[in-house]
Amino acid sequence: MTDTPDTGPGPERALADAQRAHWQQTYTANPGMYGERPSAPAEYAAGVFAAAGAREVLELGAGHGRDALHFARAGFRVLAADFSPTGLEQLRATAADQGLADRLSVLTHNVRDPLPLPDASVDAVFAHMLLCMALSTGEIEALVAEVRRVLRPGGTLVHTVRHTGDAHYGAGTGHGDDIWEHGGFAVHFFPRELVDRLAEGWHLTDVHPFEEGELPRRLWRITQEKPR
């Protein structure tokens, strides 16, 4: 199910700006909104990254950092990126309180822009529900290309996305390109074809369906490796 898309950069930029403001307000009003326990995908990813011999993890869409902190506690050096300075300040303070400041750094970054990192400079990338935010298909494709650029050969990307089998798909306000806004949060719901297209040129090792939250949200956990 799709909606008629808006045309031109104006509506896309307006939606992006509105979502950034909404997340800033949400983190300010609800510090630590996701709790202290890591997500199940982060626990899985830590095991995958360790088995691959990774030492450095880039997390995209880190928020207030429950998963970034988990990676740091697991012994990885972590760069936590998010477009919300509020969320990252909460993460920085928590890392200091937990004695993890030397293992974790933060980066305020909008993933619509190129990553400010050198080619082949990180071992692993993690993104929990970041690729299914209010990003156009073109922006998602560009982001995955940037992730591939900064990953070292043999590096692993683990990411999760809500998919078109989710109860909120087709509900609320449609922005086109399978983006639907419900309760103030805009989500790009993935068809399986998009998962496969984003993995072209990679080794796609796992697409695992799972549920999370009270609705529950329906997601895929995707594991893909950059060829050596």
C-alpha positions as a Markdown table, in Angstrom:
| # | Residue | x | y | z |
|---|---|---|---|---|
| 1 | Met | 0.0 | 0.0 | 0.0 |
| 2 | Thr | 1.4 | 3.4 | -1.0 |
| 3 | Asp | 0.3 | 7.0 | -0.9 |
| 4 | Thr | 0.7 | 9.6 | -3.6 |
| 5 | Pro | 4.2 | 11.1 | -3.0 |
| 6 | Asp | 4.9 | 14.8 | -2.5 |
| 7 | Thr | 7.2 | 16.2 | -5.2 |
| 8 | Gly | 10.3 | 18.3 | -4.8 |
| 9 | Pro | 12.7 | 18.9 | -1.9 |
| 10 | Gly | 10.5 | 21.3 | 0.0 |
| 11 | Pro | 8.1 | 18.7 | 1.5 |
| 12 | Glu | 10.9 | 16.3 | 2.3 |
| 13 | Arg | 12.9 | 19.0 | 4.1 |
| 14 | Ala | 9.9 | 20.2 | 6.0 |
| 15 | Leu | 9.1 | 16.7 | 7.2 |
| 16 | Ala | 12.8 | 16.1 | 8.2 |
| 17 | Asp | 12.9 | 19.4 | 10.1 |
| 18 | Ala | 9.6 | 18.6 | 11.9 |
| 19 | Gln | 10.8 | 15.1 | 12.9 |
| 20 | Arg | 14.1 | 16.5 | 14.2 |
| 21 | Ala | 12.2 | 19.0 | 16.4 |
| 22 | His | 9.8 | 16.3 | 17.5 |
| 23 | Trp | 12.6 | 14.0 | 18.6 |
| 24 | Gln | 14.4 | 16.8 | 20.4 |
| 25 | Gln | 11.2 | 17.6 | 22.4 |
| 26 | Thr | 10.6 | 13.9 | 23.1 |
| 27 | Tyr | 14.1 | 13.3 | 24.5 |
| 28 | Thr | 13.8 | 16.5 | 26.6 |
| 29 | Ala | 10.4 | 15.5 | 28.0 |
| 30 | Asn | 11.3 | 11.8 | 28.5 |
| 31 | Pro | 15.0 | 11.4 | 29.5 |
| 32 | Gly | 16.0 | 7.7 | 29.1 |
| 33 | Met | 12.7 | 7.0 | 27.4 |
| 34 | Tyr | 13.8 | 3.6 | 26.2 |
| 35 | Gly | 15.1 | 2.5 | 29.6 |
| 36 | Glu | 18.6 | 1.2 | 30.5 |
| 37 | Arg | 18.5 | -2.3 | 29.1 |
| 38 | Pro | 19.9 | -2.8 | 25.6 |
| 39 | Ser | 17.6 | -3.8 | 22.8 |
| 40 | Ala | 17.5 | -7.4 | 21.7 |
| 41 | Pro | 19.0 | -6.5 | 18.3 |
| 42 | Ala | 22.0 | -4.8 | 20.0 |
| 43 | Glu | 22.6 | -7.9 | 22.2 |
| 44 | Tyr | 22.6 | -10.0 | 19.0 |
| 45 | Ala | 24.8 | -7.5 | 17.1 |
| 46 | Ala | 27.4 | -7.4 | 19.9 |
| 47 | Gly | 27.8 | -11.2 | 19.5 |
| 48 | Val | 28.1 | -11.0 | 15.8 |
| 49 | Phe | 30.6 | -8.1 | 15.9 |
| 50 | Ala | 32.7 | -9.9 | 18.5 |
| 51 | Ala | 32.7 | -13.1 | 16.5 |
| 52 | Ala | 33.9 | -11.1 | 13.5 |
| 53 | Gly | 36.8 | -9.6 | 15.5 |
| 54 | Ala | 35.4 | -6.1 | 15.4 |
| 55 | Arg | 36.9 | -3.6 | 17.8 |
| 56 | Glu | 35.1 | -0.3 | 16.7 |
| 57 | Val | 31.4 | 0.1 | 16.3 |
| 58 | Leu | 29.5 | 3.1 | 14.8 |
| 59 | Glu | 26.0 | 3.3 | 15.9 |
| 60 | Leu | 23.6 | 5.5 | 13.8 |
| 61 | Gly | 20.6 | 6.9 | 15.5 |
| 62 | Ala | 22.0 | 6.2 | 18.9 |
| 63 | Gly | 19.4 | 8.4 | 20.8 |
| 64 | His | 20.1 | 8.5 | 24.5 |
| 65 | Gly | 22.4 | 5.5 | 24.1 |
| 66 | Arg | 21.1 | 2.3 | 25.7 |
| 67 | Asp | 22.6 | 0.3 | 22.9 |
| 68 | Ala | 25.8 | 2.3 | 22.5 |
| 69 | Leu | 26.4 | 1.8 | 26.3 |
| 70 | His | 25.9 | -1.9 | 25.8 |
| 71 | Phe | 28.5 | -2.0 | 23.1 |
| 72 | Ala | 31.0 | 0.0 | 25.2 |
| 73 | Arg | 30.4 | -2.4 | 28.2 |
| 74 | Ala | 31.1 | -5.3 | 25.9 |
| 75 | Gly | 34.5 | -3.9 | 25.2 |
| 76 | Phe | 34.1 | -2.1 | 21.9 |
| 77 | Arg | 35.2 | 1.4 | 21.1 |
| 78 | Val | 31.9 | 3.2 | 20.1 |
| 79 | Leu | 31.1 | 6.2 | 18.1 |
| 80 | Ala | 27.4 | 7.1 | 18.8 |
| 81 | Ala | 25.8 | 9.3 | 16.1 |
| 82 | Asp | 22.4 | 11.0 | 16.2 |
| 83 | Phe | 20.8 | 14.2 | 15.0 |
| 84 | Ser | 19.5 | 15.1 | 18.5 |
| 85 | Pro | 22.0 | 16.9 | 20.6 |
| 86 | Thr | 19.7 | 16.4 | 23.6 |
| 87 | Gly | 19.8 | 12.6 | 23.3 |
| 88 | Leu | 23.6 | 12.6 | 22.9 |
| 89 | Glu | 24.1 | 14.8 | 25.9 |
| 90 | Gln | 22.1 | 12.3 | 28.0 |
| 91 | Leu | 24.3 | 9.6 | 26.5 |
| 92 | Arg | 27.5 | 11.5 | 27.3 |
| 93 | Ala | 26.5 | 12.0 | 30.9 |
| 94 | Thr | 25.5 | 8.4 | 31.4 |
| 95 | Ala | 28.7 | 7.1 | 29.9 |
| 96 | Ala | 30.7 | 9.3 | 32.3 |
| 97 | Asp | 28.6 | 8.1 | 35.3 |
| 98 | Gln | 29.2 | 4.5 | 34.3 |
| 99 | Gly | 33.0 | 4.9 | 33.7 |
| 100 | Leu | 32.7 | 4.4 | 30.0 |
| 101 | Ala | 33.7 | 7.8 | 28.7 |
| 102 | Asp | 37.0 | 6.6 | 27.5 |
| 103 | Arg | 35.3 | 4.0 | 25.3 |
| 104 | Leu | 32.5 | 6.1 | 23.8 |
| 105 | Ser | 32.4 | 9.3 | 21.8 |
| 106 | Val | 29.4 | 11.1 | 20.3 |
| 107 | Leu | 28.7 | 12.8 | 17.0 |
| 108 | Thr | 25.8 | 15.1 | 16.2 |
| 109 | His | 25.0 | 14.1 | 12.6 |
| 110 | Asn | 22.1 | 14.1 | 10.2 |
| 111 | Val | 22.3 | 10.9 | 8.2 |
| 112 | Arg | 21.0 | 12.7 | 5.1 |
| 113 | Asp | 24.5 | 14.1 | 4.9 |
| 114 | Pro | 27.7 | 12.2 | 4.1 |
| 115 | Leu | 29.3 | 10.6 | 7.1 |
| 116 | Pro | 32.3 | 12.7 | 8.3 |
| 117 | Leu | 34.6 | 9.6 | 8.5 |
| 118 | Pro | 37.4 | 8.3 | 6.3 |
| 119 | Asp | 36.9 | 5.3 | 3.9 |
| 120 | Ala | 37.3 | 1.9 | 5.5 |
| 121 | Ser | 37.6 | 3.3 | 9.0 |
| 122 | Val | 35.2 | 1.3 | 11.1 |
| 123 | Asp | 34.7 | -2.4 | 11.8 |
| 124 | Ala | 31.0 | -2.6 | 12.3 |
| 125 | Val | 27.8 | -0.4 | 12.1 |
| 126 | Phe | 24.6 | -0.8 | 14.0 |
| 127 | Ala | 21.3 | 1.0 | 13.4 |
| 128 | His | 18.1 | 0.1 | 15.3 |
| 129 | Met | 15.1 | 1.5 | 13.4 |
| 130 | Leu | 17.2 | 4.4 | 12.0 |
| 131 | Leu | 16.8 | 3.5 | 8.3 |
| 132 | Cys | 13.0 | 3.4 | 8.7 |
| 133 | Met | 12.8 | 6.9 | 10.0 |
| 134 | Ala | 11.4 | 9.7 | 7.8 |
| 135 | Leu | 13.9 | 9.1 | 5.0 |
| 136 | Ser | 13.1 | 8.9 | 1.3 |
| 137 | Thr | 14.1 | 5.7 | -0.6 |
| 138 | Gly | 16.9 | 7.8 | -2.2 |
| 139 | Glu | 18.2 | 9.0 | 1.1 |
| 140 | Ile | 18.2 | 5.4 | 2.5 |
| 141 | Glu | 20.1 | 4.2 | -0.6 |
| 142 | Ala | 22.7 | 7.0 | -0.1 |
| 143 | Leu | 23.0 | 6.2 | 3.6 |
| 144 | Val | 23.7 | 2.5 | 2.9 |
| 145 | Ala | 26.3 | 3.5 | 0.3 |
| 146 | Glu | 28.0 | 5.7 | 3.0 |
| 147 | Val | 27.9 | 2.9 | 5.5 |
| 148 | Arg | 29.6 | 0.6 | 2.9 |
| 149 | Arg | 32.2 | 3.3 | 2.2 |
| 150 | Val | 33.2 | 3.7 | 5.9 |
| 151 | Leu | 33.2 | 0.0 | 6.7 |
| 152 | Arg | 36.4 | -1.9 | 6.4 |
| 153 | Pro | 36.4 | -4.9 | 4.0 |
| 154 | Gly | 34.7 | -7.8 | 5.8 |
| 155 | Gly | 32.9 | -5.3 | 8.1 |
| 156 | Thr | 29.3 | -6.0 | 9.2 |
| 157 | Leu | 26.1 | -3.9 | 9.2 |
| 158 | Val | 23.3 | -4.9 | 11.5 |
| 159 | His | 20.2 | -2.8 | 11.1 |
| 160 | Thr | 16.5 | -3.1 | 11.9 |
| 161 | Val | 13.5 | -1.7 | 10.1 |
| 162 | Arg | 9.7 | -1.8 | 10.5 |
| 163 | His | 8.1 | -3.4 | 7.5 |
| 164 | Thr | 4.9 | -3.3 | 5.5 |
| 165 | Gly | 3.3 | -6.0 | 7.7 |
| 166 | Asp | 3.3 | -3.6 | 10.7 |
| 167 | Ala | -0.1 | -2.6 | 12.0 |
| 168 | His | 0.8 | 1.1 | 11.6 |
| 169 | Tyr | 1.5 | 0.7 | 7.8 |
| 170 | Gly | -1.1 | 2.7 | 6.0 |
| 171 | Ala | -2.4 | 4.3 | 9.2 |
| 172 | Gly | -2.2 | 8.0 | 10.1 |
| 173 | Thr | -0.9 | 10.6 | 7.7 |
| 174 | Gly | 0.7 | 9.4 | 4.4 |
| 175 | His | 3.7 | 11.3 | 3.1 |
| 176 | Gly | 4.4 | 9.2 | 0.1 |
| 177 | Asp | 7.2 | 6.7 | -0.5 |
| 178 | Asp | 5.7 | 4.3 | 2.1 |
| 179 | Ile | 6.2 | 6.9 | 4.8 |
| 180 | Trp | 3.3 | 7.1 | 7.3 |
| 181 | Glu | 3.1 | 9.4 | 10.3 |
| 182 | His | 1.3 | 8.2 | 13.5 |
| 183 | Gly | 1.4 | 9.8 | 16.9 |
| 184 | Gly | 3.9 | 12.4 | 15.6 |
| 185 | Phe | 6.5 | 9.9 | 14.5 |
| 186 | Ala | 7.0 | 9.3 | 10.8 |
| 187 | Val | 8.2 | 5.9 | 9.7 |
| 188 | His | 9.3 | 4.5 | 6.3 |
| 189 | Phe | 7.9 | 1.0 | 6.2 |
| 190 | Phe | 10.1 | -1.4 | 4.2 |
| 191 | Pro | 8.9 | -3.9 | 1.6 |
| 192 | Arg | 11.1 | -7.0 | 1.4 |
| 193 | Glu | 12.2 | -5.8 | -2.1 |
| 194 | Leu | 13.9 | -2.8 | -0.6 |
| 195 | Val | 15.8 | -4.9 | 1.9 |
| 196 | Asp | 17.2 | -7.0 | -0.9 |
| 197 | Arg | 18.0 | -4.0 | -3.1 |
| 198 | Leu | 20.0 | -2.3 | -0.3 |
| 199 | Ala | 22.0 | -5.6 | 0.1 |
| 200 | Glu | 23.0 | -5.8 | -3.5 |
| 201 | Gly | 26.8 | -6.1 | -3.7 |
| 202 | Trp | 26.9 | -7.2 | 0.0 |
| 203 | His | 26.8 | -10.6 | 1.5 |
| 204 | Leu | 23.3 | -10.8 | 3.0 |
| 205 | Thr | 23.6 | -13.3 | 5.8 |
| 206 | Asp | 20.3 | -13.0 | 7.7 |
| 207 | Val | 16.9 | -11.4 | 7.6 |
| 208 | His | 15.2 | -12.2 | 10.8 |
| 209 | Pro | 11.5 | -11.2 | 11.6 |
| 210 | Phe | 10.8 | -10.1 | 15.1 |
| 211 | Glu | 8.3 | -8.0 | 17.2 |
| 212 | Glu | 9.0 | -5.3 | 19.7 |
| 213 | Gly | 7.0 | -3.0 | 22.0 |
| 214 | Glu | 3.3 | -3.0 | 23.0 |
| 215 | Leu | 1.7 | -2.7 | 19.5 |
| 216 | Pro | 3.7 | -4.8 | 18.8 |
| 217 | Arg | 5.9 | -3.2 | 16.1 |
| 218 | Arg | 6.9 | -5.7 | 13.4 |
| 219 | Leu | 10.4 | -5.5 | 12.2 |
| 220 | Trp | 13.2 | -7.2 | 10.3 |
| 221 | Arg | 16.7 | -7.6 | 11.8 |
| 222 | Ile | 19.1 | -7.5 | 8.8 |
| 223 | Thr | 22.7 | -8.6 | 8.8 |
| 224 | Gln | 24.9 | -7.9 | 5.8 |
| 225 | Glu | 28.7 | -8.0 | 5.3 |
| 226 | Lys | 30.9 | -5.9 | 3.1 |
| 227 | Pro | 32.9 | -8.2 | 0.8 |
| 228 | Arg | 36.6 | -8.4 | 1.4 |
